[in-house]
Amino acid sequence: MGKKQHQKDKLYLTTTEWGLFYGGKKQAQDSGENSKFRRLPFSCCSLSLQPFEHPYCTPAGVIYDLFNIEKFLKKYGRDPASGEKLHARDLVKLNFFKNQAGKFHCPVTFKVFNENAHIVAIRTTGNVFSFDAVERLNIKANNWKDLVSDEPFVRKDIITIQDPTDLTKFNMANFYHLRKNLKLVDEEEEAARKDPRYNLNAVNSAAKAILDELDSTYVPAEKTADATVKADAINAAHFSTGRVAASFTSTAMQPETQHEAAVIDEDILRYERIKKKSYVRLVTSHGNLNLELHSDIVPKTCENFVKHCLNGYYNNTIFHRSIRNFMIQGGDPEGTGKGGESIWGKPFPDEFKVHLLHSGRGILSMANSGPNTNKSQFFILYRSAPHLNRKHTVFGRVVGGLDTLDKVEHIETDADDRPVEEIKILQCQVFINPYDEVDELLKEEREAARQKQEEERKKEEKTKKSLAKLKTGQSQEAVVPKPTSTGIGKYIVANSQKRQAEEESPELDKKKVKTTEISETEKKRMQKLEKLSSGKPSFNWGSF
């Protein structure tokens, strides 16, 4: 109550406000029975939703443009509006008439067709009239001839194009091809969409010049097949790839539902199994240099050096740099100090170890141009160089041929530290190569793991088969007693049959004979006892 009881400005939402305006208000749907009515004008194609140029209609009076409906029927064979089956022979060509203003009108009454006009067409001729003209001059007059061409027709040939009282066929929300998202894409347009410039409306001269230059210089990257390595018993990690969790939180990844073990890098598996050092001989033009390589400590660097020695990469290369009381450098096939490649075709990282230092004569180390830029060049120290620690990877030392090292150290050099007399590596000899041994060991381990898995699989299959047989009752033969007679008690064995079975059994005969023998000896013992008892004097207990 109160004087403000009838005003609408209240401190709470009323039932009407809640249901029609605010929180409980439900917007109309875009499709379906409760959708908003979106009317298509009668002068538009029901497929392209654009004004038609060559109108054709179905028996239900739905208008299509010939260019659009022809392709749709070839691809889908259905009416785009209703979704029912439709053939090209069912379409009727329409003849619309226009006035001087270019608007559609009835050729008899000259009424302009609008949204409220009742429009019909004659199937036999395709001429379009207003329903008033056909009703007055044809139906009521019983004159079943076309009002323009004078061709005969029947009442069934009258097709309703637009009825103001029933506009359901013009509701675009009910169109089958819109609800099912059936589209016709022109081949030329589809090819044009692949052009990156398709969506560019306007481009200035500077941007156009840049795009032209990009088109002329761009080279697409080569597609390489993804060689995915599957985890086995040797290279399977104790953790997963994490793709399940990543796909659960990412919209850019394909969903993953099964965990897969991560794959340990093959080099890690190989290097952790190396327990011995490598030994190599460099045959130079001034003598031999025997090298011991720390393959068990810095395996990657040593593998690069050993593989280069095996494939002849260092053969006929020169030591292009020599500094007395410092070092001698080689390993560049170009002989300039700027070339060389690793066995992987790219630089590999450094392998620094605390106990491998540049201390002492004959230390073998990698040459580089900065951190993690090792390739093929190496150098041998003439004396200790502690300032190179943790800058270059030490991977070996000279264990034979120090006299050769003395010879090359005293060779004169030019201003660029290049030896005047050529010092060439003629040949490389590898005496111990632990990398081939490791590869063979991994191969044997994988074969043993495969055989073990095969045995476990066979054992599991055998167990499954035996369990299946137990469930079906095939492994245990059912012991069914044989009937001895007919009627009640046919499975009861009679005493006579038991005796017969015992007599037929040889084991029972032996037992019987043994029992008989025992009874005869017992009889003899009893007879002796009787004789002894008869020879003894008898006492009259009554005399005492």
Secondary structure, DSSP 8 states (H G I E B T S, - for coil): --TTTT-S--SS--HHHHHHTSTT----BSSSTTB---B--TTB-TTT-SB-SSEEE-TT--EEEHHHHHHHHHHT-B-TTT--B--GGG-EE-B-EE-TTS-EE-TTT--B--TT--EEEETTT-BEEEHHHHIIIIITTT--B-TTT--B--GGGEEEEEBTTB-GGGBGGG-HHHHTT-----HHHHHHHTSTTTT-----HHHHHHHHHHHHH---------------TTTEEEEE--HHHHHHH-SSS----S--EEE--HHHHHHTT--S-EEEEEEETTEEEEEEE-TTTSHHHHHHHHHHHHTTSSTTEE--EEETTTEEEE--TTSSSS----TTSS-B-----TT--S-STTEEEE--SSTT-B-S-EEEESS--GGGTTTS-EEEEEEE-HHHHHHHHTS-B-TTS-BSS--EEEEEEEEE-HHHHHHHHHHHHHHHHHHHHHHHHHHHHHHHHHHHHHHHT-SS-------SSSSTTTTS--HHHHHHHHHH-HHHHHHHHHHHHHHHHHHHHHHHHHHHHHHS----TT--
